[in-house]
Amino acid sequence: MVQTKGLLKFVILGIIIGNERIHGYRIHKLMTEISRGRWKPSIGTTYRLLNELLREGYISREVEVRGRRRIIYYKATEKGLNEFFKVSDIFTDKIIIGLDLIIKAIMRHRGRDIPFIDEVYTKLYTIKNILDQWLDKP
């Protein structure tokens, strides 16, 4: 599942898991919101990836009719939950290794005129704030 396209599928699956039941357009909007505007996949890409996740058995869908509108809600399957956390385990291992290397390099070279070092340092604080926000919750 994890390549560039796989990363978007992983994000979509994570959004679905985090919201229990959610419709496709909301998933599409959250992808841009969560990435702080860095990812702006087309709506067609979002639905194509949702269909791939459906075919692979990672999500299921429910159709709800409201008047003349059909709203399709997506939900993670047990297979989807298992795959998400399996990939999350691999992903967090890579994050730990990467953060260790990045932090050591920044601490050694902070204050020097090196492109992007301040941006990376700021992003590390964003990661810290996200962790502080979520890890204190029961």
N, C-alpha and C positions, 0 to 999 in steps of 0.2 A: 504493500500500500504506500510506502514512503518513497516518493520521488517528488518532483515539483507538483505534478498533478496529484500525486499521492498526499502531499502536504495539504493541499486544498481539500481533498476528501477527508483527511484527518481532522481538519478544522471544522468542516461541515458536520462530521460525526460527533465531534466534541460539542458543538453548538446544540445539536439535537439532544445529546445526553444531558447537557446542562439545563435544558428547557423542558424535558419530558415529552412534550407534544408541541409541535411548531409547524407553521406553514412555510412553504418555499420562499415566498417573497421576504418574510421576516428573517429567514436564514441568510438570504442574500444581503440584506441590509446590515445584519450583525457581523458578517464577514468583513465589511468595510469598517464598521465601527470598532470591532475588536482589534483590527490591524492598524488602527489610528490613521486610516486613509491610505496605507501603503499598498493594500490589495484592493483592486476594483475589478473583480471578474465580471464579465457580462452576465446578464440574467440567464442567457442561454447556456453558458458554462456552468452556472450553478445548477440548473435543472438537468443538464447532461450528467453531472457528477452525482446528483441525487438519484438519477435513474441507474447509474452504475452501482451505487451503494445498494439500491433495491435488488438489482439482479444478483449481486454478490451475497445477498442475504443479511447485510449488516443493519438494514433498517426496514421497517414496514410502513405502510401508509393506510390512512383511514380517510374516507371521503365523507364530508358533511355537506348537506344541502341546506342552504339558507335562501329561501325564495327561489330565484332563478340562478343563484350562484352556487357553484360547486367549489368547496374549499378542501384542498388536500392537506392533511396533517401528517407529519412524519414522526416516527418513534423508533428508538433504537431497539434492536432485537438482542437476545442474549448473546448471539454470535458477535453482534456489533459492540456490545459492552466488553466482551472478552478481547476482541481485536484492539479496541481503543486502549485498554489498559496494558495490553502486551506491547503495543507500539509506544505508549507513554513511558513504559519502563525502559525501553531502548533509548528513546528520545531524552529522558532525564539523565541517563548515563552519559550521553554525549554532551548534554548541557553542563554537567558537573565537570567533565574534563575540559571543555571549552572555557568555562568560567574561571577555573583554576589557572589556566594558561593566560587568559586575558588579564585577570587581576594582578598576577605576578608581573606581567609586562607593563601594565599601567603604573604600578607602584614603583617599578624600577626607573621608568622614563617620564613620569608625570612632571610637568614644569618645562619640559623641552618643547621646542616648536616642531611638533610632529602632527601632520594632518590627521584629523579624525579622533585623536586621543581624547579630547574633551567631550566630543559627541558620544564616544563609547562609555566614558566615565558617567555621563549624564544618563545614558540608557541603563547602566548598572544600578543607578539609584532608582530608576523606574521599576526595575525588576525587584529591588529591595522593598519598595513601597507596595507593590502588588503582593509579595510574599507576606509582608507585615499585615496587610489588610485581610488576607484569607487564612493564614495559618493560625491566627488567634481565635477563629470561629470554631465552635464545637462541631 
